[in-house]
C-alpha cells in the first residue's frame, strides 16, 4: 500500500502559474508511472500528464506547452508545473501511481482559475 498526498492547489488568475506537489508515503519501485489527473464538475476524470520511471512524459493535448510534469525519486515526489492557466483548467487535480498493476490515488487538490 501507499498513500499519496497532494498539495499546492488554490485560486489563481488566468495567465498565472502554480505548482502542484504529490508525495508518496514510501519509496516507489523502479517500474511504475506517476500521473496527474483532473476532474471538473460534471465531467469525467481525465489524464493530464504522466511520467514513467525512466522519465518519459506524455501530456493531454489541452495542456501541452503549458504544463510540465517532473519527479524527484529520492524524495518520492511528483510535481506538476502549470503555466498560462486558463479558466477551463479549473478542476480537482489527483495524483496517481500505477505500480505492479495497481492504481493508487491521492485525495485531490482543488485548482480554481478565475479573475
C-alpha positions as CSV (number, residue, x, y, z in Angstrom):
1,X,0.0,0.0,0.0
2,X,1.0,3.6,-0.5
3,X,-0.6,6.9,0.4
4,X,-0.4,9.9,-1.9
5,X,-0.8,13.4,-0.7
6,X,-1.3,16.3,-3.0
7,X,-0.7,20.0,-2.2
8,X,-0.3,23.3,-3.9
9,X,-3.8,23.9,-5.2
10,X,-5.6,27.2,-4.8
11,X,-7.1,30.2,-6.6
12,X,-5.1,31.8,-9.4
13,X,-5.9,34.4,-12.1
14,X,-6.0,33.5,-15.8
15,X,-2.5,33.5,-17.2
16,X,-1.0,32.7,-13.8
17,X,1.2,29.8,-12.7
18,X,1.0,27.2,-10.0
19,X,2.9,24.1,-9.0
20,X,1.2,21.0,-7.6
21,X,3.2,18.5,-5.5
22,X,2.5,14.9,-4.5
23,X,4.4,12.9,-2.0
24,X,4.2,9.2,-1.6
25,X,4.4,7.5,1.8
26,X,7.1,5.1,0.8
27,X,9.7,4.5,-1.8
28,X,8.3,3.9,-5.2
29,X,9.5,0.9,-7.2
30,X,11.6,1.0,-10.3
31,X,8.8,0.1,-12.8
32,X,5.9,2.5,-12.5
33,X,4.3,5.6,-13.8
34,X,3.1,8.6,-11.9
35,X,0.4,10.8,-13.3
36,X,-1.8,13.8,-12.7
37,X,-5.4,13.5,-13.5
38,X,-8.2,16.2,-13.1
39,X,-11.9,16.2,-12.8
40,X,-14.0,19.2,-13.4
41,X,-17.6,19.4,-12.1
42,X,-19.9,17.3,-14.2
43,X,-17.1,15.8,-16.2
44,X,-15.1,12.6,-16.2
45,X,-11.7,12.3,-14.7
46,X,-9.1,12.8,-17.4
47,X,-5.3,12.3,-17.7
48,X,-3.3,15.5,-17.6
49,X,0.2,14.3,-17.6
50,X,2.2,11.1,-16.9
51,X,5.9,10.4,-16.3
52,X,7.4,6.9,-16.3
53,X,10.1,5.6,-14.1
54,X,12.5,6.2,-16.9
55,X,11.4,9.8,-17.3
56,X,9.3,9.5,-20.4
57,X,6.5,12.1,-20.3
58,X,3.2,12.5,-22.1
59,X,0.5,15.2,-21.9
60,X,-3.1,15.8,-22.7
61,X,-3.3,17.9,-25.8
62,X,-5.1,20.6,-23.9
63,X,-2.1,21.2,-21.6
64,X,0.9,20.6,-24.0
65,X,3.3,23.5,-23.9
66,X,1.8,24.9,-20.7
67,X,2.2,22.1,-18.1
68,X,5.3,20.2,-17.1
69,X,5.4,17.0,-15.0
70,X,8.6,16.0,-13.1
71,X,9.6,13.7,-10.4
72,X,12.1,13.5,-7.6
73,X,12.7,9.8,-7.0
74,X,14.8,10.4,-3.9
75,X,12.0,12.3,-2.3
76,X,9.2,10.1,-3.6
77,X,7.6,13.2,-5.1
78,X,6.0,14.2,-8.4
79,X,5.3,17.7,-9.5
80,X,3.0,19.5,-12.0
81,X,4.2,22.9,-13.0
82,X,1.2,24.7,-14.6
83,X,1.7,27.9,-16.6
84,X,-0.6,30.1,-18.7
85,X,-3.5,28.8,-16.7
86,X,-7.0,29.1,-18.2
87,X,-10.4,29.0,-16.5
88,X,-11.0,25.7,-18.2
89,X,-8.1,24.2,-16.1
90,X,-10.3,24.6,-13.1
91,X,-10.7,21.1,-11.5
92,X,-9.8,18.9,-8.7
93,X,-6.3,17.5,-9.5
94,X,-5.4,14.0,-8.4
95,X,-2.1,12.3,-8.1
96,X,-1.9,8.7,-9.4
97,X,0.7,6.0,-9.0
98,X,0.5,2.9,-11.3
99,X,2.7,0.2,-9.8
100,X,2.7,-3.6,-10.4
101,X,-0.8,-3.5,-11.9
102,X,-2.4,-1.4,-9.1
103,X,-3.6,2.1,-9.1
104,X,-3.2,4.4,-6.1
105,X,-4.9,7.8,-5.8
106,X,-4.5,10.9,-3.7
107,X,-7.4,12.7,-2.2
108,X,-7.1,15.6,-4.7
109,X,-6.4,19.3,-4.6
110,X,-8.6,22.0,-5.9
111,X,-7.4,24.4,-8.6
112,X,-9.6,27.3,-9.5
113,X,-8.6,29.7,-12.3
114,X,-10.7,32.8,-12.1
115,X,-10.4,36.6,-12.1
